[in-house]
Amino acid sequence: QLHLVESGGGLVQPGGSLRLSCATAGFTGDYEVLGWFRQAPGKEREWVSCLKRSSGNSYFADSVSGRFTISTDNANNTVHLQMNSLNYGDTAVYYCAVRPQGYVYCGTQPHQYDYWGQGTQVTVSS
């Protein structure tokens, strides 16, 4: 059973940075795609980014492209989402998620992911 735990959220001023972490544990199989999503109050969950593990390629939504990056810590089974130049529109609960084993393409829809973390709150405020 895959267990995902996000951390690193918090309160940050506009223009600031945060690094979110997604720790994966307890997975007896393998996965190829890990995604990041966010959900602001009253809005639908939206795709932010995804990582293809075998290639190391990462993809980003237009709204965060150029500001967010992904890195991996394979020794600790952790994926990081570095968020820079944060603005009010980035305020949301951020989730990491994994596509079912066998799926090798990044998905941008929540229903394409089977395993989810509990989320971590990011608040951008002055």
N, C-alpha and C positions, 0 to 999 in steps of 0.2 A: 504494500500500500504506500503510494507516494504521499509524502507529507511536505508541504511548502510553508515556509514561515518568512514573512516580510518584516523588515525592520528599517529604521533610518528616517522615518518620517518626523515631522515636527513643524514648528513655526519659523518662518523665514521672511525677511523683508524683500520687497521687489528688487530684482537684480541679484539676489543671493543664490546660493547653491546648496544642494543636498545630494547625498548619495544614498540611494535605497539599496537594500540587499534582499536577495531571495535565496534562502537556504533550502536545499532539497535533501531530504533524508528518507531512508526507509524504502527506497525504490529498488525492487529486485530485478526490474527489467531495464530498459533503456528508453530514452526519449531523444528526439531530434530537435524539436521546436519548443522553445520557452518564450512566452509572450508577456508583455506588460500591458495592463489596462488601467483605466481610471474612471471613477464615477463621481461626479459632482452632485450636490443636492438637487433633486428634482430633474436630473438629467439621466439619460441612458448611459450604460457603461460603454466607454469608447476605447478603441485600440490605440496604444501609444507606440509600441515597439515590439519587435520579436528578434530572436536570435536562433540561427541554425547552428547547432553545435558542431557538426562535422566540418563545416567550412569556416565557422567563425564569423560568417556574414551576418550583419544586423540591418534591420530596416526600421524606419521611423515614419510616423505620421507627419504630414506636412506641418502641423501646428507645433511640433517639437524638433523637427529636423534642424540640425545645426546647433542646437542647444543641449540636446540629450545624447549621451553615448552609453554603450553597453560594454562591460568587461566581465571576464570570468575568472574565478579562483577555483581551479579544478581540484586543488588539494583539499579544499574545504567544501566542495560541491555547492558553491555559491555563485550567483550571478548578480552583478551590481548594475544599477541604473544611475548614472551620473547626470544630474540635472543642473544646468547652469542658466544664468539669466532668467531666473524664474519670474513669472508675472502673475497677476491676480487670476488669470484664466487657468493657471496650473493647479489651483486649489481643488483638491479632490481626495478621495480615498484611492490609493494605488494598490493594485493587485498583480501578483505574478500568477501565471497559469501555464500548464503544460498540455500539449496536444497528446492524444493517445498514441501509444507505440505504433510505429508503422507509417505515421503521417510525417512527410518530409518537407512540406511546404508551409510557409508562414500563413497563418490564418488571421484575419482581421475581425472576425466575428466571435463573440463570446461563446456561442454554442459549439464552436469548433474545438474548444478546450475542455478537457475532462477534469483536470485537477486544478484546484484553486487554493491560494493562501487566504488568510483571514483579512488581509488588507492592512495598510498603514496610512494614517492621515497625514496629508501635506497641506499646510495652510500658508498662503502667501499674504502677508498683511503688513502694513506699516504701523 
